[in-house]
């Protein structure tokens, strides 16, 4: 186990909390080592960092925390039973990397402070006259919350009886249809809720909160949701979605001539097949000139067969028309493609269409 020590001298403890600076050290020790060995190793680090005149373990306050397991202010580390509780929590973390614990050492006496230094003596007197700030982690409510967090880890540790479970701490209840994995946010929310709604600390029912949806894991932690989706993706291979059906229509030219009221069209018995997804290139492009007949002529001849009606945006997208053409048509009130059949070349010139843009629109 890796132990990270933060040692505070009495001089540093006299400073405000925001200005305190600790001296750090790291040591590695097996959980099978006895308490006396652990205490001796802590005293060795204290001697190296503070060099006190009298080295006595009773002159120091020692507390321990474990990330996401034992929160601040931590548990005291002063006896064999305290050390046994710490090692049990470390062995129960199930981490893939080596377990880690933080050890905080605070000097209780002022023997190491140089009181002969006049400037330091004045500073100590000034600090004693000021009201010291209390560490938020030592407030009664925060201490009670840390106790509830530890109790939740012990009570709802997942038994791993199902292969579908993806968490280490799981609430098991009928309203969640099996295991409900809980992350750090869930544990913190439940612990805060239980201080007010569960004074006895039974911890049998999670709070009515959006982190605990009664319909399952769909609205829970995003990290847990992605893990579940990845697991389901491996177990159930994705199936390709079916393509949308496509319909083709054949309309004779003589039927279209009845709609336009023209009797001078040349007879034709060959049907024209149109597909709304492919451009029609059978009709040659007619560029406008300055003659009155061309200006009054429609840009889509009567021989053209109308395709499937669609919005101007879809029409421009399918036939590759640029954004400038789409913008001009929409600015002049065109919303559907079927209305373009009534446009003349003169109309397009009046709304500032360029020759190339008219040609592209006719080619569509």
Secondary structure as the mmCIF struct_conf table of DSSP 4:
data_model
#
loop_
_struct_conf.conf_type_id
_struct_conf.id
_struct_conf.beg_label_comp_id
_struct_conf.beg_label_asym_id
_struct_conf.beg_label_seq_id
_struct_conf.end_label_comp_id
_struct_conf.end_label_asym_id
_struct_conf.end_label_seq_id
STRN STRN1 UNK A 2 UNK A 8
HELX_RH_AL_P HELX_RH_AL_P1 UNK A 10 UNK A 13
TURN_TY1_P TURN_TY1_P1 UNK A 14 UNK A 14
BEND BEND1 UNK A 15 UNK A 15
HELX_RH_3T_P HELX_RH_3T_P1 UNK A 17 UNK A 19
STRN STRN2 UNK A 23 UNK A 28
TURN_TY1_P TURN_TY1_P2 UNK A 31 UNK A 32
BEND BEND2 UNK A 33 UNK A 33
HELX_RH_AL_P HELX_RH_AL_P2 UNK A 35 UNK A 50
BEND BEND3 UNK A 53 UNK A 54
HELX_RH_3T_P HELX_RH_3T_P2 UNK A 57 UNK A 59
STRN STRN3 UNK A 60 UNK A 66
TURN_TY1_P TURN_TY1_P3 UNK A 67 UNK A 69
STRN STRN4 UNK A 70 UNK A 76
BEND BEND4 UNK A 79 UNK A 79
HELX_RH_AL_P HELX_RH_AL_P3 UNK A 80 UNK A 91
TURN_TY1_P TURN_TY1_P4 UNK A 92 UNK A 92
BEND BEND5 UNK A 93 UNK A 93
BEND BEND6 UNK A 96 UNK A 97
STRN STRN5 UNK A 100 UNK A 107
BEND BEND7 UNK A 109 UNK A 109
TURN_TY1_P TURN_TY1_P5 UNK A 111 UNK A 112
BEND BEND8 UNK A 113 UNK A 113
TURN_TY1_P TURN_TY1_P6 UNK A 115 UNK A 116
HELX_RH_AL_P HELX_RH_AL_P4 UNK A 118 UNK A 129
BEND BEND9 UNK A 130 UNK A 130
HELX_LH_PP_P HELX_LH_PP_P1 UNK A 131 UNK A 135
HELX_RH_3T_P HELX_RH_3T_P3 UNK A 136 UNK A 138
BEND BEND10 UNK A 139 UNK A 139
HELX_RH_AL_P HELX_RH_AL_P5 UNK A 140 UNK A 155
TURN_TY1_P TURN_TY1_P7 UNK A 156 UNK A 156
STRN STRN6 UNK A 157 UNK A 157
BEND BEND11 UNK A 162 UNK A 162
TURN_TY1_P TURN_TY1_P8 UNK A 163 UNK A 164
BEND BEND12 UNK A 168 UNK A 168
STRN STRN7 UNK A 169 UNK A 169
STRN STRN8 UNK A 170 UNK A 173
HELX_RH_3T_P HELX_RH_3T_P4 UNK A 174 UNK A 176
TURN_TY1_P TURN_TY1_P9 UNK A 177 UNK A 177
STRN STRN9 UNK A 178 UNK A 181
HELX_RH_AL_P HELX_RH_AL_P6 UNK A 184 UNK A 197
TURN_TY1_P TURN_TY1_P10 UNK A 199 UNK A 200
BEND BEND13 UNK A 205 UNK A 205
BEND BEND14 UNK A 208 UNK A 209
TURN_TY1_P TURN_TY1_P11 UNK A 210 UNK A 211
BEND BEND15 UNK A 212 UNK A 212
TURN_TY1_P TURN_TY1_P12 UNK A 214 UNK A 215
BEND BEND16 UNK A 217 UNK A 217
TURN_TY1_P TURN_TY1_P13 UNK A 218 UNK A 219
BEND BEND17 UNK A 220 UNK A 220
HELX_RH_AL_P HELX_RH_AL_P7 UNK A 222 UNK A 235
BEND BEND18 UNK A 236 UNK A 236
HELX_LH_PP_P HELX_LH_PP_P2 UNK A 237 UNK A 245
STRN STRN10 UNK A 249 UNK A 251
HELX_RH_AL_P HELX_RH_AL_P8 UNK A 253 UNK A 260
TURN_TY1_P TURN_TY1_P14 UNK A 261 UNK A 261
BEND BEND19 UNK A 263 UNK A 263
BEND BEND20 UNK A 265 UNK A 265
HELX_LH_PP_P HELX_LH_PP_P3 UNK A 266 UNK A 267
BEND BEND21 UNK A 270 UNK A 270
STRN STRN11 UNK A 272 UNK A 274
TURN_TY1_P TURN_TY1_P15 UNK A 276 UNK A 277
BEND BEND22 UNK A 278 UNK A 278
BEND BEND23 UNK A 282 UNK A 283
HELX_LH_PP_P HELX_LH_PP_P4 UNK A 284 UNK A 285
BEND BEND24 UNK A 290 UNK A 290
HELX_RH_AL_P HELX_RH_AL_P9 UNK A 292 UNK A 296
BEND BEND25 UNK A 297 UNK A 297
STRN STRN12 UNK A 298 UNK A 298
BEND BEND26 UNK A 299 UNK A 300
TURN_TY1_P TURN_TY1_P16 UNK A 302 UNK A 303
BEND BEND27 UNK A 304 UNK A 304
HELX_LH_PP_P HELX_LH_PP_P5 UNK A 305 UNK A 306
STRN STRN13 UNK A 311 UNK A 311
HELX_RH_AL_P HELX_RH_AL_P10 UNK A 312 UNK A 318
TURN_TY1_P TURN_TY1_P17 UNK A 319 UNK A 320
HELX_RH_AL_P HELX_RH_AL_P11 UNK A 323 UNK A 331
TURN_TY1_P TURN_TY1_P18 UNK A 332 UNK A 333
STRN STRN14 UNK A 336 UNK A 336
HELX_RH_3T_P HELX_RH_3T_P5 UNK A 337 UNK A 342
STRN STRN15 UNK A 344 UNK A 344
HELX_RH_AL_P HELX_RH_AL_P12 UNK A 345 UNK A 350
TURN_TY1_P TURN_TY1_P19 UNK A 351 UNK A 352
HELX_RH_AL_P HELX_RH_AL_P13 UNK A 355 UNK A 363
#
